[in-house]
Amino acid sequence: MRLFRWTGLLAVVCGVTVRAADWPSWRGPDRNGISQETDWSSDWATTGPKKVWTATVGVGFSAVTVSAERVFTAGWADGQDTVRCLEATTGKAVWTHAYEEKLGNKMYEGGPNATPVVAGGKVFAVSKTGRTLCLDAASGKVKWEVDLGKQIGAKLSDWGVSGSPVLADPKTLLIAYGPAGVALDTGTGRMRWNSGNGKDMTFATPVLAQFGGQPTALFFMSENLVAVDPKDGRRLWTSAFGQGYKTHCSDPVVIGDRVFISSGDDGGELLKVSGGSAQRVWKNRNLSTFTGTAVLLNGMLYGHETAGYKKPNQELRCVDLETGTVKWGEKGFGQGSILAAGDRLIVLSDQGELSVVRANPAKFELLARYQVIGGKCWTAPVLAQGRLYVRNAKGELVCLDLRP
């Protein structure tokens, strides 16, 4: 059983060349938080990695996507959400598109949480109220716009839509809205299917996989992991998960016929999918990720143990996927985020300290560390074309040059 390579399919059927160094969607080209770039340096001087540019992109937690020397992200200011396109080399604005939207700052800074996705010369973005836009990637011109709140009216949490839009195929855009998602036609914005206006909700991004030959979209809802057919929204199976506050922000991690799900409220769980259902392999509290999703390398999960959220015992951990046992843990990373590139981990703490750690299950091995930005940093860093992009909640975006 293997993970279906959706990115490769999209590149073929869309007629789009996805460059290896691009990062066109949330969590990268394969949507797993793993970069294929290996020619980057963690041999920093005492002054840290070279800062190329800094830009102000507005309040929010949207990460960046990178395509053909262009950087795309979203932020809030003065009563408006703004989708931005910047030059990767300079940080200068190529275009912006703004529209009226609420800040939504209950218990945190607010602003858009979703990251735009770029494909086929188009940029797809979604606001916290479900306002979904398709923009021309070159000019920012609106191709279509859909207000899911007006069309469906699902009951949202106080934090609104947080999962990023995902392309299931060239004609189908998936959005984590409603009890088990919504699918829109990428060409027109027309509703292909929706799961109704039920009260269940998610903060995670949909994840695509294939189990037993069945294409599947996974929606990590507040009380269940829900598997649907991305073509028509038909429910394939559900697996109960959710206690405490049920704020499940981390995406499912898929490898073959297994799925790892995790939450700062509920610990972590490994499922095995077979025969149209999911069975638990193990469940414990050894890796309770929250705003940062774990990465899987060589059978090991690397992520932030955030049970209790801002308590002092939060750690960066290495956990064996097969058994759920902790190989090692290191304090001091807070409620951070992580990506992998080669045999190294790029780890951003929730206070903007950047670390490079060897992906070594035998021991914690720190290779480099530097304070690269201040403020709250819940947004995952992005490595593309040798440049690392880091942002904070107030909207400061920093580009660092990691090329040797």
GUFINU-697993 format. One record per residue (C-alpha): residue number from 1; x, y, z; residue in one letter. Coordinates in steps of 0.25 Angstrom, whole numbers, always signed. Example, Ala and Ser with C-alpha at 12.3 -4.5 7.8 and 13.67 -1.06 7.14 Angstrom:
2
+-----+-------+-------+-------+------+
| pos |     X |     Y |     Z | code |
+-----+-------+-------+-------+------+
|   1 |   +49 |   -18 |   +31 |    a |
|   2 |   +55 |    -4 |   +29 |    s |
+-----+-------+-------+-------+------+
END
This chain:
404
+-----+-------+-------+-------+------+
| pos |     X |     Y |     Z | code |
+-----+-------+-------+-------+------+
|   1 |    +0 |    +0 |    +0 |    m |
|   2 |    +6 |   +14 |    -3 |    r |
|   3 |    +2 |   +28 |    -2 |    l |
|   4 |    -4 |   +33 |   -15 |    f |
|   5 |    +5 |   +44 |   -22 |    r |
|   6 |    -5 |   +55 |   -24 |    w |
|   7 |    +5 |   +65 |   -28 |    t |
|   8 |   +11 |   +57 |   -39 |    g |
|   9 |    -3 |   +55 |   -45 |    l |
|  10 |    -6 |   +70 |   -44 |    l |
|  11 |    +7 |   +73 |   -51 |    a |
|  12 |    +3 |   +64 |   -63 |    v |
|  13 |   -11 |   +67 |   -65 |    v |
|  14 |   -11 |   +82 |   -62 |    c |
|  15 |    +1 |   +83 |   -72 |    g |
|  16 |    +8 |   +91 |   -61 |    v |
|  17 |   +23 |   +89 |   -59 |    t |
|  18 |   +25 |   +89 |   -44 |    v |
|  19 |   +39 |   +92 |   -41 |    r |
|  20 |   +46 |   +84 |   -30 |    a |
|  21 |   +50 |   +96 |   -22 |    a |
|  22 |   +36 |  +102 |   -23 |    d |
|  23 |   +26 |  +101 |   -11 |    w |
|  24 |   +13 |  +103 |   -17 |    p |
|  25 |    +3 |   +98 |    -6 |    s |
|  26 |    +2 |   +97 |    +9 |    w |
|  27 |   +13 |   +88 |   +14 |    r |
|  28 |   +20 |   +87 |    +1 |    g |
|  29 |   +19 |   +80 |   -13 |    p |
|  30 |   +16 |   +67 |    -6 |    d |
|  31 |    +8 |   +73 |    +5 |    r |
|  32 |   +16 |   +66 |   +16 |    n |
|  33 |   +25 |   +77 |   +21 |    g |
|  34 |   +37 |   +71 |   +14 |    i |
|  35 |   +46 |   +79 |    +5 |    s |
|  36 |   +54 |   +71 |    -6 |    q |
|  37 |   +65 |   +82 |    -5 |    e |
|  38 |   +78 |   +77 |    +1 |    t |
|  39 |   +88 |   +88 |    -4 |    d |
|  40 |   +86 |   +98 |    +7 |    w |
|  41 |   +95 |  +102 |   +19 |    s |
|  42 |   +93 |  +102 |   +34 |    s |
|  43 |  +107 |  +106 |   +36 |    d |
|  44 |  +104 |  +120 |   +40 |    w |
|  45 |  +113 |  +131 |   +45 |    a |
|  46 |  +110 |  +137 |   +59 |    t |
|  47 |  +101 |  +147 |   +53 |    t |
|  48 |   +92 |  +136 |   +48 |    g |
|  49 |   +87 |  +133 |   +34 |    p |
|  50 |   +87 |  +144 |   +24 |    k |
|  51 |   +74 |  +153 |   +24 |    k |
|  52 |   +71 |  +156 |   +10 |    v |
|  53 |   +58 |  +165 |   +12 |    w |
|  54 |   +47 |  +167 |   +21 |    t |
|  55 |   +32 |  +171 |   +17 |    a |
|  56 |   +20 |  +174 |   +25 |    t |
|  57 |    +8 |  +165 |   +20 |    v |
|  58 |    -3 |  +168 |   +31 |    g |
|  59 |    -7 |  +161 |   +43 |    v |
|  60 |   -10 |  +146 |   +42 |    g |
|  61 |    -4 |  +132 |   +42 |    f |
|  62 |    -4 |  +129 |   +27 |    s |
|  63 |    +9 |  +123 |   +22 |    a |
|  64 |   +15 |  +126 |    +9 |    v |
|  65 |   +15 |  +118 |    -4 |    t |
|  66 |   +25 |  +120 |   -15 |    v |
|  67 |   +24 |  +118 |   -30 |    s |
|  68 |   +34 |  +123 |   -41 |    a |
|  69 |   +41 |  +133 |   -33 |    e |
|  70 |   +28 |  +138 |   -27 |    r |
|  71 |   +23 |  +138 |   -12 |    v |
|  72 |    +8 |  +137 |    -8 |    f |
|  73 |    +2 |  +139 |    +5 |    t |
|  74 |    -9 |  +146 |   +13 |    a |
|  75 |   -11 |  +156 |   +24 |    g |
|  76 |   -21 |  +166 |   +31 |    w |
|  77 |   -20 |  +181 |   +33 |    a |
|  78 |   -30 |  +192 |   +34 |    d |
|  79 |   -43 |  +184 |   +32 |    g |
|  80 |   -38 |  +176 |   +20 |    q |
|  81 |   -31 |  +163 |   +17 |    d |
|  82 |   -21 |  +164 |    +6 |    t |
|  83 |   -15 |  +153 |    -3 |    v |
|  84 |    -1 |  +157 |    -7 |    r |
|  85 |    +9 |  +154 |   -18 |    c |
|  86 |   +23 |  +157 |   -15 |    l |
|  87 |   +36 |  +156 |   -23 |    e |
|  88 |   +44 |  +145 |   -16 |    a |
|  89 |   +58 |  +152 |   -18 |    t |
|  90 |   +54 |  +165 |   -13 |    t |
|  91 |   +41 |  +164 |    -5 |    g |
|  92 |   +35 |  +176 |   -13 |    k |
|  93 |   +20 |  +175 |   -16 |    a |
|  94 |   +16 |  +170 |   -30 |    v |
|  95 |    +1 |  +171 |   -27 |    w |
|  96 |    -9 |  +171 |   -16 |    t |
|  97 |   -24 |  +168 |   -15 |    h |
|  98 |   -31 |  +173 |    -3 |    a |
|  99 |   -46 |  +171 |    +2 |    y |
| 100 |   -54 |  +174 |   +14 |    e |
| 101 |   -53 |  +163 |   +25 |    e |
| 102 |   -53 |  +163 |   +40 |    k |
| 103 |   -40 |  +162 |   +49 |    l |
| 104 |   -46 |  +150 |   +57 |    g |
| 105 |   -36 |  +152 |   +69 |    n |
| 106 |   -43 |  +144 |   +80 |    k |
| 107 |   -32 |  +139 |   +89 |    m |
| 108 |   -21 |  +142 |   +79 |    y |
| 109 |   -17 |  +152 |   +69 |    e |
| 110 |   -27 |  +148 |   +58 |    g |
| 111 |   -25 |  +150 |   +43 |    g |
| 112 |   -25 |  +139 |   +32 |    p |
| 113 |   -20 |  +125 |   +36 |    n |
| 114 |   -21 |  +118 |   +22 |    a |
| 115 |    -9 |  +118 |   +12 |    t |
| 116 |   -12 |  +121 |    -3 |    p |
| 117 |    -9 |  +109 |   -13 |    v |
| 118 |    -4 |  +112 |   -26 |    v |
| 119 |    -6 |  +104 |   -39 |    a |
| 120 |    -8 |  +105 |   -54 |    g |
| 121 |    -6 |  +120 |   -53 |    g |
| 122 |   -16 |  +122 |   -42 |    k |
| 123 |   -16 |  +126 |   -27 |    v |
| 124 |   -27 |  +120 |   -18 |    f |
| 125 |   -29 |  +127 |    -5 |    a |
| 126 |   -40 |  +125 |    +6 |    v |
| 127 |   -43 |  +135 |   +18 |    s |
| 128 |   -48 |  +131 |   +32 |    k |
| 129 |   -62 |  +133 |   +28 |    t |
| 130 |   -61 |  +124 |   +16 |    g |
| 131 |   -60 |  +134 |    +5 |    r |
| 132 |   -52 |  +127 |    -6 |    t |
| 133 |   -45 |  +134 |   -17 |    l |
| 134 |   -38 |  +130 |   -30 |    c |
| 135 |   -28 |  +140 |   -35 |    l |
| 136 |   -19 |  +141 |   -47 |    d |
| 137 |    -5 |  +138 |   -42 |    a |
| 138 |    +2 |  +148 |   -51 |    a |
| 139 |    -7 |  +160 |   -49 |    s |
| 140 |   -16 |  +157 |   -36 |    g |
| 141 |   -29 |  +159 |   -45 |    k |
| 142 |   -41 |  +152 |   -39 |    v |
| 143 |   -45 |  +140 |   -47 |    k |
| 144 |   -57 |  +136 |   -38 |    w |
| 145 |   -61 |  +138 |   -24 |    e |
| 146 |   -70 |  +130 |   -15 |    v |
| 147 |   -76 |  +133 |    -1 |    d |
| 148 |   -78 |  +119 |    +6 |    l |
| 149 |   -84 |  +126 |   +18 |    g |
| 150 |   -96 |  +131 |    +9 |    k |
| 151 |   -97 |  +119 |    +0 |    q |
| 152 |   -96 |  +108 |   +11 |    i |
| 153 |   -96 |  +116 |   +25 |    g |
| 154 |   -89 |  +105 |   +33 |    a |
| 155 |   -87 |  +108 |   +48 |    k |
| 156 |   -73 |  +112 |   +49 |    l |
| 157 |   -64 |  +113 |   +62 |    s |
| 158 |   -60 |  +126 |   +67 |    d |
| 159 |   -47 |  +124 |   +59 |    w |
| 160 |   -54 |  +122 |   +46 |    g |
| 161 |   -48 |  +114 |   +34 |    v |
| 162 |   -33 |  +111 |   +37 |    s |
| 163 |   -30 |   +99 |   +28 |    g |
| 164 |   -23 |  +103 |   +15 |    s |
| 165 |   -30 |  +100 |    +1 |    p |
| 166 |   -25 |   +87 |    -6 |    v |
| 167 |   -26 |   +83 |   -20 |    l |
| 168 |   -31 |   +69 |   -21 |    a |
| 169 |   -30 |   +69 |   -36 |    d |
| 170 |   -29 |   +80 |   -47 |    p |
| 171 |   -44 |   +82 |   -46 |    k |
| 172 |   -47 |   +81 |   -31 |    t |
| 173 |   -43 |   +90 |   -20 |    l |
| 174 |   -45 |   +85 |    -6 |    l |
| 175 |   -48 |   +94 |    +6 |    i |
| 176 |   -49 |   +90 |   +21 |    a |
| 177 |   -63 |   +96 |   +22 |    y |
| 178 |   -75 |   +89 |   +28 |    g |
| 179 |   -75 |   +75 |   +35 |    p |
| 180 |   -67 |   +68 |   +24 |    a |
| 181 |   -63 |   +79 |   +14 |    g |
| 182 |   -67 |   +86 |    +2 |    v |
| 183 |   -62 |   +84 |   -13 |    a |
| 184 |   -62 |   +95 |   -23 |    l |
| 185 |   -60 |   +95 |   -38 |    d |
| 186 |   -46 |  +101 |   -40 |    t |
| 187 |   -50 |  +108 |   -53 |    g |
| 188 |   -63 |  +114 |   -49 |    t |
| 189 |   -65 |  +113 |   -34 |    g |
| 190 |   -77 |  +105 |   -36 |    r |
| 191 |   -81 |   +96 |   -24 |    m |
| 192 |   -77 |   +81 |   -28 |    r |
| 193 |   -82 |   +76 |   -14 |    w |
| 194 |   -83 |   +80 |    +0 |    n |
| 195 |   -85 |   +73 |   +14 |    s |
| 196 |   -96 |   +82 |   +19 |    g |
| 197 |   -97 |   +93 |   +30 |    n |
| 198 |   -95 |   +83 |   +42 |    g |
| 199 |   -87 |   +88 |   +55 |    k |
| 200 |   -75 |   +79 |   +54 |    d |
| 201 |   -62 |   +87 |   +50 |    m |
| 202 |   -48 |   +86 |   +47 |    t |
| 203 |   -35 |   +95 |   +48 |    f |
| 204 |   -27 |   +85 |   +40 |    a |
| 205 |   -24 |   +85 |   +25 |    t |
| 206 |   -30 |   +73 |   +17 |    p |
| 207 |   -20 |   +62 |   +13 |    v |
| 208 |   -21 |   +54 |    +1 |    l |
| 209 |   -17 |   +39 |    +1 |    a |
| 210 |   -21 |   +26 |    -6 |    q |
| 211 |   -25 |   +13 |    +2 |    f |
| 212 |   -28 |    +0 |    -5 |    g |
| 213 |   -29 |    +7 |   -18 |    g |
| 214 |   -39 |   +17 |   -13 |    q |
| 215 |   -35 |   +32 |   -14 |    p |
| 216 |   -38 |   +38 |    -1 |    t |
| 217 |   -39 |   +52 |    +5 |    a |
| 218 |   -37 |   +53 |   +20 |    l |
| 219 |   -44 |   +63 |   +29 |    f |
| 220 |   -39 |   +64 |   +43 |    f |
| 221 |   -52 |   +69 |   +50 |    m |
| 222 |   -54 |   +73 |   +64 |    s |
| 223 |   -60 |   +59 |   +68 |    e |
| 224 |   -56 |   +50 |   +56 |    n |
| 225 |   -46 |   +47 |   +46 |    l |
| 226 |   -55 |   +47 |   +33 |    v |
| 227 |   -51 |   +40 |   +20 |    a |
| 228 |   -58 |   +44 |    +8 |    v |
| 229 |   -57 |   +42 |    -7 |    d |
| 230 |   -52 |   +55 |   -13 |    p |
| 231 |   -60 |   +53 |   -26 |    k |
| 232 |   -74 |   +54 |   -19 |    d |
| 233 |   -72 |   +56 |    -4 |    g |
| 234 |   -77 |   +42 |    -1 |    r |
| 235 |   -73 |   +37 |   +13 |    r |
| 236 |   -64 |   +25 |   +13 |    l |
| 237 |   -62 |   +23 |   +28 |    w |
| 238 |   -60 |   +31 |   +41 |    t |
| 239 |   -52 |   +29 |   +53 |    s |
| 240 |   -56 |   +35 |   +66 |    a |
| 241 |   -45 |   +45 |   +72 |    f |
| 242 |   -48 |   +57 |   +81 |    g |
| 243 |   -49 |   +61 |   +96 |    q |
| 244 |   -45 |   +73 |  +104 |    g |
| 245 |   -46 |   +86 |   +95 |    y |
| 246 |   -46 |   +78 |   +82 |    k |
| 247 |   -37 |   +88 |   +75 |    t |
| 248 |   -30 |   +79 |   +65 |    h |
| 249 |   -21 |   +88 |   +57 |    c |
| 250 |   -10 |   +78 |   +53 |    s |
| 251 |   -12 |   +71 |   +39 |    d |
| 252 |   -13 |   +56 |   +38 |    p |
| 253 |    +0 |   +49 |   +34 |    v |
| 254 |    -1 |   +38 |   +24 |    v |
| 255 |    +9 |   +27 |   +21 |    i |
| 256 |    +4 |   +15 |   +13 |    g |
| 257 |    -9 |   +10 |   +19 |    d |
| 258 |    -6 |   +17 |   +33 |    r |
| 259 |   -11 |   +30 |   +38 |    v |
| 260 |    -5 |   +38 |   +50 |    f |
| 261 |   -14 |   +48 |   +56 |    i |
| 262 |   -11 |   +57 |   +68 |    s |
| 263 |   -16 |   +68 |   +77 |    s |
| 264 |   -11 |   +77 |   +88 |    g |
| 265 |   -24 |   +72 |   +95 |    d |
| 266 |   -24 |   +58 |   +92 |    d |
| 267 |   -10 |   +52 |   +90 |    g |
| 268 |    -7 |   +44 |   +77 |    g |
| 269 |   -12 |   +32 |   +71 |    e |
| 270 |    -8 |   +23 |   +59 |    l |
| 271 |   -19 |   +16 |   +51 |    l |
| 272 |   -18 |    +5 |   +40 |    k |
| 273 |   -28 |    +6 |   +29 |    v |
| 274 |   -33 |    -6 |   +23 |    s |
| 275 |   -46 |   -12 |   +17 |    g |
| 276 |   -53 |    +2 |   +17 |    g |
| 277 |   -50 |    +5 |   +32 |    s |
| 278 |   -39 |   +10 |   +41 |    a |
| 279 |   -34 |    +2 |   +53 |    q |
| 280 |   -26 |    +7 |   +64 |    r |
| 281 |   -12 |    +2 |   +65 |    v |
| 282 |    -7 |   +10 |   +77 |    w |
| 283 |   -12 |   +23 |   +85 |    k |
| 284 |    -4 |   +31 |   +95 |    n |
| 285 |    +1 |   +45 |   +99 |    r |
| 286 |   +15 |   +44 |   +95 |    n |
| 287 |   +13 |   +54 |   +83 |    l |
| 288 |    +2 |   +63 |   +85 |    s |
| 289 |    +4 |   +73 |   +74 |    t |
| 290 |    -4 |   +86 |   +73 |    f |
| 291 |    -2 |   +97 |   +63 |    t |
| 292 |   +10 |   +90 |   +57 |    g |
| 293 |    +8 |   +77 |   +49 |    t |
| 294 |   +19 |   +66 |   +51 |    a |
| 295 |   +28 |   +61 |   +39 |    v |
| 296 |   +31 |   +47 |   +37 |    l |
| 297 |   +45 |   +42 |   +33 |    l |
| 298 |   +50 |   +28 |   +32 |    n |
| 299 |   +39 |   +23 |   +41 |    g |
| 300 |   +41 |   +34 |   +51 |    m |
| 301 |   +31 |   +45 |   +55 |    l |
| 302 |   +38 |   +58 |   +58 |    y |
| 303 |   +29 |   +69 |   +65 |    g |
| 304 |   +25 |   +77 |   +77 |    h |
| 305 |   +19 |   +71 |   +89 |    e |
| 306 |   +10 |   +82 |   +93 |    t |
| 307 |    +1 |   +75 |  +104 |    a |
| 308 |    -3 |   +86 |  +113 |    g |
| 309 |    +0 |   +96 |  +103 |    y |
| 310 |    +9 |  +107 |  +109 |    k |
| 311 |   +14 |   +99 |  +121 |    k |
| 312 |   +29 |   +97 |  +123 |    p |
| 313 |   +30 |   +83 |  +119 |    n |
| 314 |   +27 |   +85 |  +104 |    q |
| 315 |   +38 |   +78 |   +96 |    e |
| 316 |   +42 |   +75 |   +82 |    l |
| 317 |   +41 |   +60 |   +81 |    r |
| 318 |   +45 |   +48 |   +72 |    c |
| 319 |   +34 |   +37 |   +73 |    v |
| 320 |   +35 |   +23 |   +67 |    d |
| 321 |   +23 |   +22 |   +57 |    l |
| 322 |   +21 |    +7 |   +59 |    e |
| 323 |   +21 |    +7 |   +74 |    t |
| 324 |   +18 |   +21 |   +78 |    g |
| 325 |   +30 |   +21 |   +88 |    t |
| 326 |   +38 |   +33 |   +90 |    v |
| 327 |   +53 |   +32 |   +85 |    k |
| 328 |   +57 |   +46 |   +91 |    w |
| 329 |   +51 |   +59 |   +95 |    g |
| 330 |   +57 |   +73 |   +96 |    e |
| 331 |   +51 |   +85 |  +104 |    k |
| 332 |   +51 |   +99 |   +99 |    g |
| 333 |   +43 |   +99 |   +86 |    f |
| 334 |   +30 |  +103 |   +91 |    g |
| 335 |   +17 |  +102 |   +82 |    q |
| 336 |   +26 |  +103 |   +70 |    g |
| 337 |   +26 |   +97 |   +56 |    s |
| 338 |   +35 |   +88 |   +47 |    i |
| 339 |   +39 |   +84 |   +33 |    l |
| 340 |   +49 |   +74 |   +28 |    a |
| 341 |   +60 |   +76 |   +17 |    a |
| 342 |   +69 |   +64 |   +14 |    g |
| 343 |   +74 |   +58 |   +28 |    d |
| 344 |   +72 |   +71 |   +35 |    r |
| 345 |   +60 |   +78 |   +42 |    l |
| 346 |   +57 |   +93 |   +42 |    i |
| 347 |   +50 |   +96 |   +55 |    v |
| 348 |   +44 |  +109 |   +58 |    l |
| 349 |   +40 |  +112 |   +73 |    s |
| 350 |   +27 |  +120 |   +76 |    d |
| 351 |   +36 |  +132 |   +79 |    q |
| 352 |   +44 |  +132 |   +66 |    g |
| 353 |   +56 |  +124 |   +70 |    e |
| 354 |   +61 |  +116 |   +58 |    l |
| 355 |   +68 |  +103 |   +60 |    s |
| 356 |   +74 |   +93 |   +51 |    v |
| 357 |   +74 |   +79 |   +57 |    v |
| 358 |   +79 |   +66 |   +51 |    r |
| 359 |   +68 |   +56 |   +48 |    a |
| 360 |   +75 |   +45 |   +57 |    n |
| 361 |   +66 |   +36 |   +65 |    p |
| 362 |   +78 |   +32 |   +74 |    a |
| 363 |   +79 |   +46 |   +80 |    k |
| 364 |   +76 |   +60 |   +79 |    f |
| 365 |   +87 |   +67 |   +71 |    e |
| 366 |   +86 |   +82 |   +70 |    l |
| 367 |   +94 |   +88 |   +57 |    l |
| 368 |   +90 |  +102 |   +58 |    a |
| 369 |   +82 |  +112 |   +65 |    r |
| 370 |   +78 |  +127 |   +64 |    y |
| 371 |   +67 |  +137 |   +68 |    q |
| 372 |   +62 |  +141 |   +54 |    v |
| 373 |   +49 |  +148 |   +57 |    i |
| 374 |   +41 |  +153 |   +69 |    g |
| 375 |   +27 |  +152 |   +74 |    g |
| 376 |   +17 |  +140 |   +73 |    k |
| 377 |   +21 |  +130 |   +62 |    c |
| 378 |   +11 |  +119 |   +60 |    w |
| 379 |   +13 |  +119 |   +45 |    t |
| 380 |   +21 |  +108 |   +39 |    a |
| 381 |   +34 |  +112 |   +32 |    p |
| 382 |   +36 |  +110 |   +17 |    v |
| 383 |   +49 |  +106 |    +9 |    l |
| 384 |   +48 |  +108 |    -6 |    a |
| 385 |   +60 |  +111 |   -16 |    q |
| 386 |   +70 |  +112 |    -4 |    g |
| 387 |   +62 |  +123 |    +3 |    r |
| 388 |   +55 |  +121 |   +16 |    l |
| 389 |   +42 |  +129 |   +19 |    y |
| 390 |   +38 |  +132 |   +34 |    v |
| 391 |   +27 |  +140 |   +39 |    r |
| 392 |   +20 |  +145 |   +52 |    n |
| 393 |    +6 |  +147 |   +56 |    a |
| 394 |    +7 |  +163 |   +54 |    k |
| 395 |   +11 |  +161 |   +40 |    g |
| 396 |   +26 |  +162 |   +39 |    e |
| 397 |   +31 |  +153 |   +28 |    l |
| 398 |   +46 |  +150 |   +27 |    v |
| 399 |   +54 |  +144 |   +16 |    c |
| 400 |   +67 |  +137 |   +19 |    l |
| 401 |   +77 |  +132 |   +10 |    d |
| 402 |   +82 |  +118 |   +13 |    l |
| 403 |   +89 |  +115 |    +0 |    r |
| 404 |  +103 |  +111 |    +3 |    p |
+-----+-------+-------+-------+------+
END
